[in-house]
Amino acid sequence: MARDPAWRLPLAYPPLYFAAAVANIKSQEKRIHRSERERVENRRRTSTVRTYFRRLERAIEGGDKNAIEAEHRALVSTIDKAAEHGALHRNNAARKKARAARILARSGQG
C-alpha cells in the first residue's frame, strides 16, 4: 500500500505526542493529554511574544513612527495576554515590557 503524500505537509501547530501516555488510570491519561495541549498553547503564546519583538525591531529599522508605536502597543498587549493566561510569569512579563520600552526609547520614537 502506497503512503499518502499528504503526510509530508507542514502542520499548522506542532503535533501532539501522546506516546508517553502510559498511565493506567483514566483520569491520569486525560491529565497527560490536557498537559500536552496546554504546553503547546503556552509555546504558541511565548513564541508570539518573540515574533512581536522582532517585528518591533524591524519597524524601528524602517523608521515609520506610526508603525513603531503600533508594533509596541501590539507587543505589550501580547505580553499581557500571555501573562494573564499563565504562559509567562508576571515578573517575566514586566521585564519584557521594560525591555520593549527601552528599545522604543533607544529608537528616539518614544
DRENDO-1510 file (C-alpha; in Angstrom, 1 decimal, always signed):
<recs>
REC; n; res; u; v; w
REC; 1; MET; +0.0; +0.0; +0.0 .
REC; 2; ALA; +1.4; +3.4; -1.0 .
REC; 3; ARG; +1.8; +6.1; +1.6 .
REC; 4; ASP; -0.3; +9.1; +1.2 .
REC; 5; PRO; +1.8; +12.1; +0.1 .
REC; 6; ALA; -0.1; +14.4; +2.4 .
REC; 7; TRP; +1.9; +13.1; +5.4 .
REC; 8; ARG; +4.7; +15.4; +4.3 .
REC; 9; LEU; +2.7; +18.6; +4.5 .
REC; 10; PRO; +3.6; +21.0; +7.4 .
REC; 11; LEU; +1.2; +21.2; +10.3 .
REC; 12; ALA; -0.4; +24.4; +11.5 .
REC; 13; TYR; +0.6; +23.5; +15.1 .
REC; 14; PRO; +3.2; +21.2; +16.4 .
REC; 15; PRO; +1.8; +17.6; +16.6 .
REC; 16; LEU; +0.6; +16.4; +20.0 .
REC; 17; TYR; +2.6; +13.4; +21.0 .
REC; 18; PHE; +0.6; +11.0; +23.2 .
REC; 19; ALA; +3.1; +8.2; +23.0 .
REC; 20; ALA; +4.3; +9.0; +26.6 .
REC; 21; ALA; +0.7; +8.5; +27.9 .
REC; 22; VAL; +1.3; +5.1; +29.6 .
REC; 23; ALA; -0.9; +5.8; +32.6 .
REC; 24; ASN; -3.2; +3.0; +33.9 .
REC; 25; ILE; -5.8; +5.4; +35.3 .
REC; 26; LYS; -8.3; +7.1; +33.0 .
REC; 27; SER; -8.1; +10.5; +34.8 .
REC; 28; GLN; -4.3; +10.4; +34.6 .
REC; 29; GLU; -4.5; +9.8; +30.8 .
REC; 30; LYS; -6.8; +12.8; +30.5 .
REC; 31; ARG; -4.4; +14.9; +32.6 .
REC; 32; ILE; -1.5; +13.9; +30.3 .
REC; 33; HIS; -3.4; +14.9; +27.2 .
REC; 34; ARG; -4.5; +18.2; +28.8 .
REC; 35; SER; -1.0; +19.0; +29.9 .
REC; 36; GLU; +0.2; +18.5; +26.3 .
REC; 37; ARG; -2.5; +20.7; +24.9 .
REC; 38; GLU; -1.6; +23.4; +27.5 .
REC; 39; ARG; +2.1; +23.1; +26.7 .
REC; 40; VAL; +1.5; +23.6; +23.0 .
REC; 41; GLU; -0.7; +26.7; +23.8 .
REC; 42; ASN; +1.9; +28.2; +26.1 .
REC; 43; ARG; +4.6; +27.5; +23.5 .
REC; 44; ARG; +2.5; +29.4; +20.9 .
REC; 45; ARG; +2.0; +32.4; +23.2 .
REC; 46; THR; +5.7; +32.7; +24.1 .
REC; 47; SER; +6.7; +32.3; +20.5 .
REC; 48; THR; +4.3; +35.1; +19.5 .
REC; 49; VAL; +5.9; +37.4; +22.0 .
REC; 50; ARG; +9.4; +36.7; +20.4 .
REC; 51; THR; +7.9; +37.3; +17.0 .
REC; 52; TYR; +6.5; +40.7; +18.1 .
REC; 53; PHE; +9.9; +41.7; +19.4 .
REC; 54; ARG; +11.4; +41.0; +16.0 .
REC; 55; ARG; +8.5; +43.0; +14.4 .
REC; 56; LEU; +9.2; +46.0; +16.7 .
REC; 57; GLU; +12.9; +45.9; +15.7 .
REC; 58; ARG; +12.0; +45.8; +12.0 .
REC; 59; ALA; +9.6; +48.7; +12.4 .
REC; 60; ILE; +12.4; +50.7; +14.1 .
REC; 61; GLU; +14.8; +49.9; +11.2 .
REC; 62; GLY; +12.0; +51.1; +8.9 .
REC; 63; GLY; +11.7; +54.4; +10.8 .
REC; 64; ASP; +8.0; +54.9; +10.4 .
REC; 65; LYS; +6.8; +56.4; +13.8 .
REC; 66; ASN; +3.2; +55.2; +13.5 .
REC; 67; ALA; +4.3; +51.6; +12.7 .
REC; 68; ILE; +6.7; +51.7; +15.6 .
REC; 69; GLU; +4.0; +52.8; +18.0 .
REC; 70; ALA; +1.6; +50.2; +16.7 .
REC; 71; GLU; +4.1; +47.4; +17.0 .
REC; 72; HIS; +5.0; +48.5; +20.5 .
REC; 73; ARG; +1.3; +48.5; +21.5 .
REC; 74; ALA; +0.7; +45.1; +19.9 .
REC; 75; LEU; +3.8; +43.7; +21.7 .
REC; 76; VAL; +2.7; +45.0; +25.1 .
REC; 77; SER; -0.8; +43.6; +24.6 .
REC; 78; THR; +0.6; +40.2; +23.6 .
REC; 79; ILE; +2.9; +40.1; +26.6 .
REC; 80; ASP; -0.1; +41.0; +28.9 .
REC; 81; LYS; -2.2; +38.3; +27.4 .
REC; 82; ALA; +0.5; +35.7; +27.7 .
REC; 83; ALA; +0.9; +36.6; +31.4 .
REC; 84; GLU; -2.8; +36.6; +32.0 .
REC; 85; HIS; -3.1; +33.1; +30.7 .
REC; 86; GLY; -0.1; +31.9; +32.6 .
REC; 87; ALA; +2.3; +31.3; +29.7 .
REC; 88; LEU; +4.6; +33.9; +31.3 .
REC; 89; HIS; +5.2; +34.7; +34.9 .
REC; 90; ARG; +4.2; +38.3; +35.8 .
REC; 91; ASN; +7.7; +39.3; +36.6 .
REC; 92; ASN; +8.9; +37.9; +33.3 .
REC; 93; ALA; +6.2; +39.9; +31.6 .
REC; 94; ALA; +7.2; +43.0; +33.4 .
REC; 95; ARG; +10.8; +42.5; +32.4 .
REC; 96; LYS; +9.8; +42.0; +28.7 .
REC; 97; LYS; +7.6; +45.2; +28.7 .
REC; 98; ALA; +10.5; +47.1; +30.3 .
REC; 99; ARG; +12.8; +45.8; +27.6 .
REC; 100; ALA; +10.3; +46.9; +24.9 .
REC; 101; ALA; +10.1; +50.3; +26.4 .
REC; 102; ARG; +13.9; +50.6; +26.4 .
REC; 103; ILE; +14.0; +49.6; +22.7 .
REC; 104; LEU; +11.4; +52.2; +22.0 .
REC; 105; ALA; +13.2; +54.9; +23.9 .
REC; 106; ARG; +16.5; +54.0; +22.3 .
REC; 107; SER; +14.9; +54.4; +18.8 .
REC; 108; GLY; +14.1; +58.0; +19.6 .
REC; 109; GLN; +10.5; +57.5; +18.7 .
REC; 110; GLY; +9.1; +57.0; +22.2 .
</recs>
